[in-house]
Amino acid sequence: MKKNWHIAKKAPDDFFTMFADEHPVLLQLLWNRGLQTKEEIQAFLDPDWNRDIYDPFLFSNISKGVKRVFEALENGEMITIHGDYDADGVTGAALLFTTLRDICRSFQSNKTKAVFDETCLSVFIPDREKEGYGFSPTTVDHLINHEKTKLIITVDCGISSKKAIKKAKSHVIDTIVCDHHTIPSELPLEAILIHPLLPGENYPNKFLCGCGVAFKFACALLQEARERGGDIKEGHEKWLLDFVAIATVTDVMPLLGENRVLEKYGLFVLQKTRRIGLQKLLEMAGQKGKIDTRTIGFQIGPRLNAPGRINHANLAFGLLIEEDPYQAEILAKRLDDLNKERQDTSDCMYEEAKSQIGKIGDRKLLLAVKEGWKQGLVGLVAGKLTNEYGLPTIVATKHDDHFSGSGRSIEGFHITEALCKASEYIDKFGGHPQACGFSTTGIDRFTKAMEIISIHAQEVLKNREVGSIIFLESELDFTSINWDFYEKLERFEPFGTANVKPVFFTSNVKIIQVDPVGRSNAHVRLLVSQNNSLPWKMIGFRFGDHISSLIPGCIIDVAYEVGINEWNGRKELQLRLVDWVSHL
């Protein structure tokens, strides 16, 4: 599929003049991120915990939530944390559970008058296929009959669960909602709502993930516990940031502002995590050396998500809270095996979906549906198809008369708002601008819903080029790339949404040598030069199928990232191939 190169508009001359001591390419990167003043640039390049992290009590309802939790602890009421089956919901549930467990233990160890019983804590995570997303009325029945719950705290869900919350209230069960999803037309006002997007909410960061909201609640709870005499050390909350770092990346939150600070410090904590479960998971993944957002995106996240996709997310939750090394190793191995199964199954589904889609033509929304596809994997397949074709995609599975689907989108097309336009034909839905999930019953209702969404996409994206977009930050001469340049580039980390790893382009590059590498020759290694400069090594992951179009002696314009190759204790700068355009 053709890729469209979008080159960033050059920053104005006076911006370069204002910061004349800085490398012009790095200044262009700052401009591309909307950072134009000295203060903005300093805050971005030098994130500071004390300066940039907001007080959790800025959340308008957080004090009410703290008060209700301590009432429950004092009265020995059962508190149930209701999580979600993805990495955000699982880490958020684990974060709140371990926080409350630590609070209970802190009062026991401090021999204060208060004695809080950690056996009054429970966790419920729904089964993706049997129960679906969110807090449901059926779950209320389960919690009444089996847990004797008196307080429910939802994490990464709940804001659209008015029916369940109302039912819980009728049984004298209170609910605290820690969520970040799209605000529904009718709020569950029976609950204590901790949500950055609430109308009139004062909390400045509107882009927290679900685990991030839970972290803010945990900070408030720990502060209250400290004031009540619990043995909670100052800075205890920072040890929760490994969870936040994982969730912020896996839930594709923008890494700017407070999120950037949470992620940066979270990566420090993750590097030396005290959690035996995460330690074992990293060992199982073969992770050595520096942990960054790519480690989360490609090693940690997929393994934590795998159980919720093809088994049950309780396995991932269990790993995160496990305190016994032997059990943690067993769980880590189980998650690793499930991830391998997930990879094989999703690869097969992807090929089937791609074949079903066929030629794109003038379509602006892609759709694939098949009976028997794994419900937990349709979102992954939709994401791969969106990356491949640069178009919003919905992938659905059918079971009897029931359809469950997941959508992934592109910048400029709010796929959850698109679902809203077809809401009369959909039983349940939710999501973000670039990701959604839904379910409906009946082929006619499903067909009508997809028709409405497709028409909406045709209208919104009528002037959009077909093909995925590569955003190129700046032109770069090979002679400018050295260790000093790379060290300055490192200050832009952590990379992720809204602060992607920069992709540069260089024109008139000569291919000197091409070699297939990797298992089944899946990758290519190039030797390239520009204007007879010293040759550069370039690695092209998963470009093995295109090796015939990379011909030694040819001149190309090349898009790439600047990185490091480590081998046998040696480090060298290396370019990672992203795309190229031949001059032939």
Buried (B, 14 or more C-beta within 10 A) or exposed (E): EEBBBEEBEBBEEEBBEEBEEEBBBBBBBBBBBEBBEEEEBEBBEEBEEEEBBBEBBBBBBBBBBBEBBBEBBEEEBBBBBBBBBBBBBBBBBBBBBBBBBBBBBBBBEBEBEBEBEBEBBBBBBBBBBEBBBBBBEBBBEBBBEEBEBBBBBBBBBBBBBBEBBBBBBEEEBBBBBBBBBBBEEEBBEBBBBBBBBBEEBEBEBEBBBBBBBBBBBBBBBBBBBBEBBBBBEEEBBBBBBBBBBBBBBBBBBBBBBBBBBBBBBBBEBBBEBEBBBBBBBBBBBEEEEEBBBBBBBEBBBBBBBBBBBBBBBBBBBBBBBBEEEEBBBBBBEBBBBBBEBBBEBBBBBBEBBBEEBEEBEEBBBBBBBBEEBBBBBBBBBBBBBBEBBBBBBBBBBBEEEBBBBBBBBBEEBBBBBBBBEBBEBBBBBBBBBBBBBBBBBEEEBBBBBBEBBBBBBEEBBEEBEBBBBBBBBBBBEBEBBEEEBEEBBEEBBBBBBBBBBBBBBBBEBBBEEBEEEEEEEBBBBBBBBBEEBEBBBBBBEEBBEEBEEBEEEBEBBBBBBBBEEEEEEEEEBBBBBBBBEEEE
